[in-house]
């Protein structure tokens, strides 16, 4: 749990970078053997690309670092539960573990049955949930 919180704080740093850039504050990091090999935060506005989610950017960086398309033995830490698009990409990457902060009760992958994740992927939710959720709530409150 201590390691999960440590790396979720890194994902939160990425989320704050997204917020500072006027993006929806979601951040992600990919960890392999205790080392961050990929980082990302939402960049959909900056890149004018609806697929530029934090998870997608972090996975792209991680696969580059690994030298291949599979992320077995890696963990993704993301501040908000991945959407179906990201869950599909994570399934194709065969990532071993996903740890997320706040659930997404409107667009999260867990709303779908059967699961969109790879069958061997372990998913853990609720790590630093209050901090992750507060960042999102504050962002949207200030937008209105």
NORZI-V156291 format. One record per backbone hydrogen bond with DSSP energy under -1.0 kcal/mol. CO is the residue of the C=O (numbers start at 1). NH is the residue of the N-H. If there is no record, write none. Layout:
co=CO nh=NH
co=CO nh=NH
//
This chain:
co=1 nh=5
co=2 nh=6
co=3 nh=7
co=4 nh=8
co=5 nh=9
co=6 nh=10
co=7 nh=11
co=8 nh=12
co=9 nh=13
co=10 nh=14
co=11 nh=15
co=12 nh=16
co=13 nh=17
co=14 nh=18
co=15 nh=19
co=16 nh=20
co=17 nh=21
co=18 nh=23
co=19 nh=22
co=24 nh=26
co=26 nh=42
co=27 nh=79
co=28 nh=40
co=29 nh=77
co=30 nh=37
co=30 nh=38
co=31 nh=75
co=32 nh=35
co=35 nh=32
co=38 nh=30
co=40 nh=28
co=43 nh=47
co=44 nh=49
co=49 nh=52
co=51 nh=53
co=52 nh=43
co=53 nh=57
co=54 nh=58
co=55 nh=59
co=56 nh=60
co=57 nh=61
co=58 nh=62
co=59 nh=63
co=60 nh=64
co=61 nh=65
co=62 nh=66
co=63 nh=67
co=63 nh=68
co=71 nh=74
co=74 nh=97
co=75 nh=31
co=76 nh=99
co=77 nh=29
co=78 nh=101
co=79 nh=102
co=82 nh=109
co=83 nh=87
co=84 nh=88
co=85 nh=89
co=86 nh=90
co=87 nh=91
co=88 nh=92
co=89 nh=93
co=90 nh=95
co=91 nh=94
co=93 nh=71
co=96 nh=122
co=97 nh=76
co=98 nh=124
co=99 nh=78
co=100 nh=127
co=101 nh=126
co=102 nh=81
co=104 nh=108
co=108 nh=111
co=109 nh=112
co=118 nh=121
co=122 nh=98
co=124 nh=100
co=126 nh=129
co=128 nh=132
co=129 nh=133
co=130 nh=134
co=131 nh=135
co=132 nh=136
co=133 nh=137
co=134 nh=138
co=135 nh=139
co=136 nh=140
co=137 nh=141
co=138 nh=142
co=139 nh=143
co=140 nh=144
//
